[in-house]
């Protein structure tokens, strides 16, 4: 390959150190020279490639292989297998149910070849051609399904040993850690002791635990405290996924979360976290259901939605008591906006709140909720308007903070964070609002997450490091994705290299499939 030289660029190297001017040379997929220079530059900034610590591209990276939502915002590595639910490990029983359960996250494409069952097989499939690098977390909920189905109970010793071996196998095959989804079934049925035992396995293989904890609403602080306790007891590093404090009950209370994190760090726990730079969340409509109603899997859930007595019990939970699926809060249907549907007959619901749909149909919000779930067979996705700006800014300033998009890539109007997270940090929060300096922002996207993932020679601009690089204009970089038009590429991202290959040139995707699965080894995480 001919050497590629970035001449006279402003280097922000991923460490958080001050920027400097340099010529940076790339050859054969690696950074081969970094030579500081004096004098004026062209104003462009060169940084390490951005690392998305919380991505939901498990299928889209294989279906939409040029992966424009990633490359157009400078992402060169993403972490898959999030929230305790993904497609490896599986068997012929759990895979069809998983496909239905998380179709709202990932779609369920017709004619797709599901030619894997283990974590290693899935990583091999990624290596057949993807646009950006990918790491994978063993999903606890998928493991629990294999060991004991959708039962709402503690595992017996044999079942727990089976889960331990499945996690160990996934780690041996290259996973970087384990995720858990403790407000999704069946992960929410797991107790603290079960998670401690599984995290002990993860720690033994040098991985980390990334939980979607039990509550981001009424029980948020208790949920975070439990995750830190699991880290303390198991010795497993902890990465708090989408570490938010949502709903009115938590407005302005980010400091209480950060005090918990700081106390854990002071005690020797290895803790990091990620956030997205927006207020609304995004998930499936079915996630709002109380946990008891989801026991047994999707078919059992649909059967309960057809049963009058069960529907009444669900109604009391979501309207009167507070559903654990809604983080212990009573559901406010004005905050629930439909972002995507599986059934085309429901397309007119997209962009409307459940309250608006209910008013148009002259039914209650809960009745509209039931009807949507049944007609769409649990496949509906939503925006959840419950965030707090003061909390968002406070958490992103913390020393353990990294960046994760939590972006869903399917549906008519998905959350714009899937396309806009990284340029929004650079433009809105760093340049415009000055919440973080450019150096601090880049470190949260590159060097800091690379350390959490134990990536081998990635995340910094250093001679000998893999050439995962982003060139952008700091004066113009901005997110253009909106809630009305979410699939809009960022402005100001000029060039993106993955393993030394251009996947974006002059702001346009090249279609190059330069990414690979980054597997955990005893020394760290590298491409094999």
C-alpha positions in Angstrom: 0.0 0.0 0.0 1.1 3.6 -0.7 1.8 5.6 2.4 -0.9 8.0 3.4 0.2 11.3 5.0 -2.0 13.7 6.9 0.0 16.9 6.6 -0.1 19.8 9.0 -3.2 18.5 11.0 -4.1 19.3 14.5 -3.6 16.1 16.5 -5.9 15.3 19.4 -4.3 12.0 20.4 -7.0 10.4 22.7 -5.1 10.8 26.0 -6.7 14.1 27.0 -3.4 15.9 26.5 -3.2 19.2 24.7 -3.5 19.2 20.9 -0.5 19.7 18.7 0.3 20.1 15.0 1.9 17.2 13.1 2.3 15.2 10.0 0.9 11.6 10.5 1.8 8.8 8.2 -0.1 5.6 7.7 1.1 2.4 5.9 -0.1 -1.2 5.9 -2.9 -0.5 8.3 -0.7 1.1 11.0 0.5 4.6 12.1 4.1 4.6 11.1 5.2 8.1 11.9 4.0 11.1 13.9 6.2 14.2 13.3 5.3 17.4 15.1 5.4 20.5 12.8 5.4 24.2 13.3 3.3 26.9 11.6 -0.3 27.2 10.5 -2.5 24.2 9.7 -5.5 23.7 7.5 -7.7 23.7 10.6 -8.7 20.0 10.4 -8.3 17.8 13.5 -7.1 14.2 13.4 -8.1 11.9 16.2 -8.2 8.1 16.9 -11.3 6.4 15.6 -14.4 6.8 17.8 -15.5 3.8 19.9 -19.2 3.2 20.5 -19.4 1.5 23.9 -23.1 0.7 23.5 -24.3 -0.3 20.0 -27.2 -2.3 18.7 -25.9 -3.1 15.3 -25.8 -6.9 15.9 -27.7 -7.5 12.6 -27.4 -4.2 10.7 -23.7 -4.5 10.4 -24.3 -7.8 8.5 -27.4 -6.6 6.5 -26.4 -3.0 5.7 -22.8 -3.8 5.3 -21.5 -0.3 4.4 -22.9 0.7 7.8 -23.4 4.5 7.1 -24.8 5.3 10.5 -21.4 4.4 12.0 -18.8 5.5 9.4 -20.4 8.9 8.8 -20.0 9.9 12.4 -16.4 8.6 12.8 -17.1 5.3 14.6 -14.4 2.7 13.9 -15.3 0.2 16.6 -18.6 -0.7 18.3 -19.5 -3.0 21.2 -22.3 -5.4 20.4 -24.3 -7.9 22.5 -25.8 -5.3 24.7 -28.5 -5.3 27.4 -28.4 -9.0 28.0 -30.1 -9.9 24.7 -28.4 -10.9 21.5 -28.0 -13.8 19.1 -25.1 -15.8 20.5 -25.0 -18.2 22.2 -28.3 -19.6 21.0 -29.9 -22.9 20.0 -32.7 -23.9 17.7 -35.3 -23.1 20.4 -34.0 -19.8 21.8 -33.1 -18.2 18.5 -36.6 -17.9 17.1 -37.9 -16.5 20.4 -35.0 -14.0 20.6 -35.6 -12.9 17.0 -39.2 -12.0 18.0 -38.3 -10.5 21.3 -35.8 -8.0 20.0 -37.1 -7.5 16.5 -37.8 -3.9 17.6 -34.1 -3.4 18.3 -32.6 -5.1 15.3 -35.3 -6.1 12.8 -35.9 -9.6 11.6 -34.8 -9.6 8.0 -36.4 -12.0 5.5 -34.1 -14.6 4.0 -31.3 -13.9 6.4 -28.8 -16.8 7.0 -28.6 -17.5 10.7 -25.6 -19.7 10.2 -24.2 -19.5 13.8 -25.0 -20.6 17.2 -22.0 -19.9 19.4 -20.1 -16.6 20.2 -17.2 -17.8 18.2 -19.3 -18.6 15.2 -20.9 -15.1 15.3 -17.5 -13.5 15.4 -16.4 -15.6 12.4 -19.5 -14.3 10.6 -18.5 -10.7 11.3 -15.1 -11.4 9.9 -16.6 -12.3 6.5 -17.0 -8.5 6.0 -18.0 -5.6 8.1 -17.4 -1.8 7.7 -16.1 -1.1 11.2 -14.5 -3.2 14.0 -16.7 -4.9 16.5 -16.3 -6.3 20.1 -19.0 -8.6 21.6 -20.4 -9.1 25.1 -21.9 -12.4 26.1 -25.6 -11.6 26.8 -26.7 -12.9 30.1 -30.4 -13.1 29.2 -29.6 -15.3 26.2 -27.5 -17.5 28.4 -30.3 -17.8 30.9 -32.7 -18.8 28.2 -30.4 -21.6 27.2 -30.0 -22.8 30.8 -33.6 -22.4 32.1 -35.9 -20.8 29.6 -38.0 -17.9 30.7 -38.8 -19.1 34.2 -39.1 -16.4 36.9 -37.1 -18.2 39.7 -33.7 -18.7 41.0 -31.6 -21.3 39.1 -30.7 -24.6 40.7 -27.0 -25.5 41.0 -27.0 -27.4 37.7 -28.6 -24.5 35.8 -26.2 -22.0 37.3 -23.2 -24.2 36.4 -24.6 -24.4 32.9 -24.7 -20.6 32.7 -21.2 -20.3 34.1 -19.9 -22.7 31.4 -21.8 -20.8 28.6 -20.2 -17.5 29.8 -16.8 -19.1 30.0 -17.2 -20.5 26.5 -18.1 -17.1 25.1 -15.1 -15.5 26.8 -12.8 -18.2 25.5 -14.2 -17.6 22.0 -13.3 -13.9 22.2 -16.0 -11.9 24.0 -14.8 -8.9 25.9 -17.2 -9.3 28.8 -20.9 -10.0 29.7 -23.9 -7.7 29.4 -27.1 -8.0 31.4 -30.5 -6.6 30.9 -32.2 -6.4 34.3 -35.4 -4.7 33.2 -35.9 -7.1 30.3 -37.0 -10.7 30.5 -35.5 -13.1 31.4 -32.6 -11.2 32.8 -34.8 -9.3 35.2 -35.5 -12.6 37.0 -31.8 -13.0 38.1 -30.9 -12.2 41.6 -27.7 -10.6 42.9 -26.0 -13.9 43.8 -26.5 -15.3 40.3 -24.9 -12.3 38.7 -22.0 -12.4 41.2 -21.2 -16.0 40.2 -21.3 -15.2 36.5 -19.2 -12.1 37.0 -16.6 -14.1 38.7 -16.2 -16.1 35.5 -16.0 -13.0 33.4 -13.3 -11.5 35.7 -11.3 -14.7 35.5 -11.0 -14.2 31.8 -10.1 -10.5 32.0 -13.5 -9.2 30.9 -16.0 -6.7 32.4 -19.7 -6.6 33.2 -21.9 -4.1 31.4 -25.4 -4.0 33.0 -28.6 -2.4 31.9 -29.5 -2.2 35.6 -32.9 -2.7 37.2 -34.2 0.8 37.2 -33.5 4.2 35.8 -36.5 5.7 37.6 -37.9 5.2 41.1 -35.2 2.6 42.0 -32.3 4.1 40.1 -29.9 4.6 43.0 -30.6 1.2 44.5 -30.0 -0.4 41.1 -26.7 1.3 40.6 -25.6 0.4 44.2 -26.5 -3.3 43.5 -24.2 -3.2 40.3 -21.3 -1.8 42.3 -21.9 -4.4 45.0 -21.7 -7.1 42.4 -18.4 -5.7 41.2 -17.1 -5.5 44.7 -18.1 -9.1 45.5 -17.0 -10.7 42.2 -13.9 -8.6 41.5 -15.2 -8.0 38.0 -14.7 -4.6 36.4 -18.0 -2.7 35.9 -19.2 -0.6 33.0 -22.5 1.1 33.7 -24.4 1.2 30.4 -26.4 4.4 29.5 -25.9 5.7 33.0 -28.8 8.0 33.2 -31.1 9.3 36.0 -34.5 9.6 34.3 -38.1 10.7 35.2 -39.1 13.7 37.3 -38.3 11.8 40.5 -34.6 12.0 39.6 -34.4 15.5 38.1 -31.1 17.1 39.2 -29.9 14.1 41.2 -27.0 13.0 39.0 -24.6 14.0 41.9 -26.0 11.1 44.0 -25.2 8.6 41.3 -21.7 10.0 40.9 -21.1 9.9 44.6 -21.9 6.1 44.5 -19.4 5.7 41.6 -16.7 7.7 43.4 -17.2 5.7 46.5 -16.8 2.5 44.6 -13.7 3.8 42.8 -12.2 4.8 46.2 -12.8 1.3 47.5 -10.8 -0.2 44.5 -13.7 -1.1 42.2 -12.9 -0.7 38.5 -15.8 1.3 37.3 -16.6 3.2 34.0 -19.8 4.3 32.4 -21.3 5.6 29.1 -24.0 8.0 28.1 -25.7 9.4 25.0 -26.1 13.2 24.6 -29.9 13.3 24.3 -32.9 13.4 26.7 -35.3 10.8 25.4 -34.6 7.1 25.7 -35.5 4.4 23.3 -36.7 0.8 23.7 -39.5 -1.5 22.8 -43.1 -0.8 23.8 -43.2 -4.3 25.3 -40.5 -3.3 27.7 -43.0 -1.3 29.7 -44.9 -4.5 30.6 -44.6 -5.8 34.2 -42.1 -8.6 34.5 -44.6 -11.2 35.5 -46.5 -10.7 32.3 -43.5 -11.6 30.2 -42.6 -14.9 32.0 -42.5 -17.8 29.5 -41.5 -15.8 26.5 -43.3 -13.9 23.7 -46.1 -16.3 23.1 -47.0 -16.4 26.7 -47.0 -12.6 26.8 -49.4 -12.4 23.9 -51.7 -15.0 25.5 -51.9 -12.8 28.6 -52.7 -9.7 26.5 -55.6 -11.6 25.1 -56.9 -12.7 28.5 -59.3 -10.2 30.2 -58.1 -11.0 33.8 -54.4 -10.7 32.9 -55.1 -7.5 31.0 -56.7 -6.0 34.1 -53.8 -7.0 36.3 -51.4 -5.4 33.8 -53.6 -2.3 33.7 -53.3 -1.9 37.5 -49.5 -2.2 37.3 -49.0 0.4 34.5 -51.7 2.8 35.7 -51.8 2.5 39.5 -48.9 0.7 41.1 -46.0 1.4 38.7 -44.7 -1.3 36.4 -41.2 -2.6 37.0 -40.8 -2.6 33.2 -41.3 1.2 33.5 -38.6 1.5 36.2 -41.2 1.4 39.0 -43.1 4.4 37.6 -46.7 4.8 36.6 -46.7 5.1 32.8 -47.5 8.6 31.4 -48.7 7.9 27.9 -47.9 11.4 26.8 -44.2 10.5 27.1 -44.4 7.4 25.0 -43.9 8.1 21.3 -44.0 5.4 18.6 -40.8 5.3 16.6 -41.2 2.1 14.6 -43.6 -0.8 13.9 -43.3 -4.2 12.3 -46.9 -4.4 11.0 -47.4 -2.0 8.0 -51.0 -1.5 9.0 -49.8 0.5 12.0 -47.6 2.9 10.1 -49.9 5.9 10.9 -48.9 5.4 14.6 -45.3 6.3 14.0 -44.4 9.8 15.4 -47.5 9.9 17.6 -47.7 9.4 21.3 -49.7 6.6 22.8 -51.9 9.3 24.4 -52.6 10.8 20.9 -53.4 7.4 19.5 -55.7 6.7 22.3 -57.6 10.0 21.9 -58.0 9.4 18.2 -59.5 6.0 18.9 -61.6 7.1 21.9 -60.0 4.6 24.2 -57.7 4.8 27.3 -54.0 5.0 26.9 -53.6 1.5 28.3 -56.1 0.1 25.9 -54.2 1.7 23.0 -51.0 0.1 24.5 -52.6 -3.3 24.5 -53.9 -3.0 21.0 -50.5 -1.9 19.6 -48.7 -4.8 21.4 -51.1 -7.4 20.1 -51.4 -6.1 16.5 -47.6 -5.6 16.2 -46.8 -8.9 18.1 -44.6 -7.0 20.5 -42.4 -5.5 17.7 -43.2 -1.8 18.3 -40.3 0.6 19.3 -40.7 3.8 21.2 -39.0 7.0 22.2 -39.4 7.6 26.0 -39.3 11.3 26.8 -38.2 11.2 30.4 -34.6 12.6 30.4 -33.1 15.6 32.3 -30.6 18.0 30.8 -28.9 18.8 34.1 -28.2 15.1 34.8 -27.0 14.6 31.2 -24.3 17.3 31.5 -23.2 16.4 35.0 -22.7 12.7 34.2 -20.7 13.4 31.0 -18.2 15.5 33.0 -17.3 12.5 35.2 -13.8 11.0 35.0 -15.2 7.6 34.4 -17.4 8.7 31.5 -17.2 7.3 27.9 -19.6 7.5 25.0 -22.2 5.1 23.8 -25.0 5.7 21.3 -27.4 3.0 22.3 -28.7 3.5 18.8 -31.4 1.4 17.3 -31.1 1.3 13.5 -34.5 0.0 12.5 -38.0 1.5 12.4 -39.5 4.4 10.5 -38.2 7.1 12.9 -35.5 5.6 15.2 -33.8 7.8 17.8 -31.4 10.2 16.1 -28.6 9.1 18.5 -27.9 6.2 16.1 -26.6 8.7 13.6 -25.7 11.8 15.7 -24.2 10.8 19.0 -20.5 11.5 18.3 -20.8 14.7 16.3 -23.3 16.0 18.8 -20.7 15.6 21.6 -18.1 17.3 19.4 -20.3 20.1 18.2 -23.2 20.9 20.6 -21.6 19.9 23.9 -18.0 20.7 23.3 -17.7 23.5 20.8 -21.0 25.3 21.4 -21.8 24.8 25.1 -18.2 24.2 26.3 -19.3 21.5 28.7 -16.1 19.6 27.8 -13.0 20.7 26.0 -12.2 19.1 22.7 -9.4 17.1 24.3 -11.7 15.8 27.0 -14.4 14.9 24.6 -12.1 12.9 22.3 -10.6 11.0 25.2 -14.1 9.9 26.2 -14.6 8.5 22.7 -11.2 6.9 22.1 -8.4 6.4 24.7 -10.7 5.8 27.7 -13.0 3.2 26.1 -9.9 1.5 24.5 -8.6 1.0 28.0 -11.8 -0.4 29.3 -11.9 -2.9 26.3 -8.2 -3.6 26.7 -7.8 -3.0 22.9 -4.4 -3.9 21.6 -2.7 -0.7 20.1 -5.9 1.1 19.4 -7.6 4.3 20.8 -4.5 6.6 20.6 -2.5 8.3 17.9 0.8 6.5 18.4 3.4 5.0 16.1 2.7 1.3 15.9 -1.0 1.6 16.6 -3.7 0.4 14.2 -4.7 3.2 11.8 -8.3 3.7 13.1 -8.5 7.5 12.5 -11.0 10.3 12.0 -10.3 13.6 10.3 -12.9 16.4 10.9 -13.4 20.1 10.9 -14.0 21.3 14.5 -15.6 24.5 13.2 -18.4 22.8 11.4 -18.8 19.3 12.9 -22.4 18.8 14.0 -25.2 16.3 14.1 -27.9 16.8 11.5 -30.1 13.8 12.5 -33.4 14.9 14.1 -36.3 13.2 15.6 -38.3 13.9 12.5 -35.5 12.9 10.1 -33.2 10.6 12.1 -31.1 9.0 9.3 -29.0 12.1 8.4 -25.3 12.0 8.2 -23.2 14.4 10.3 -21.6 17.5 8.8 -17.9 18.1 9.2 -16.6 14.5 9.2 -14.1 14.5 6.4 -12.2 11.1 6.4 -12.5 7.9 8.4 -9.9 5.1 8.3 -10.5 1.6 9.7 -7.4 -0.5 9.9 -5.8 1.9 7.5 -8.5 1.6 4.9 -10.7 4.6 4.0 -14.4 3.9 4.8 -15.3 7.5 4.4 -13.7 10.0 2.0 -14.8 13.6 1.6 -17.8 12.8 3.8 -19.0 10.0 1.6 -18.9 6.2 2.5 -16.6 4.2 0.3 -18.3 0.9 0.9 -15.0 -0.7 2.1 -15.4 -3.6 4.5 -12.3 -3.0 6.5 -13.6 -4.0 9.9 -13.1 -7.2 11.8 -14.1 -8.9 15.0 -11.8 -7.8 17.8 -11.4 -10.8 20.1 -10.3 -11.0 23.7 -7.0 -12.7 24.3 -4.9 -13.2 27.5 -2.9 -10.1 26.5 -5.8 -7.9 25.6 -8.2 -7.5 22.7 -6.9 -7.9 19.2 -7.9 -9.0 15.7 -7.2 -12.7 14.9 
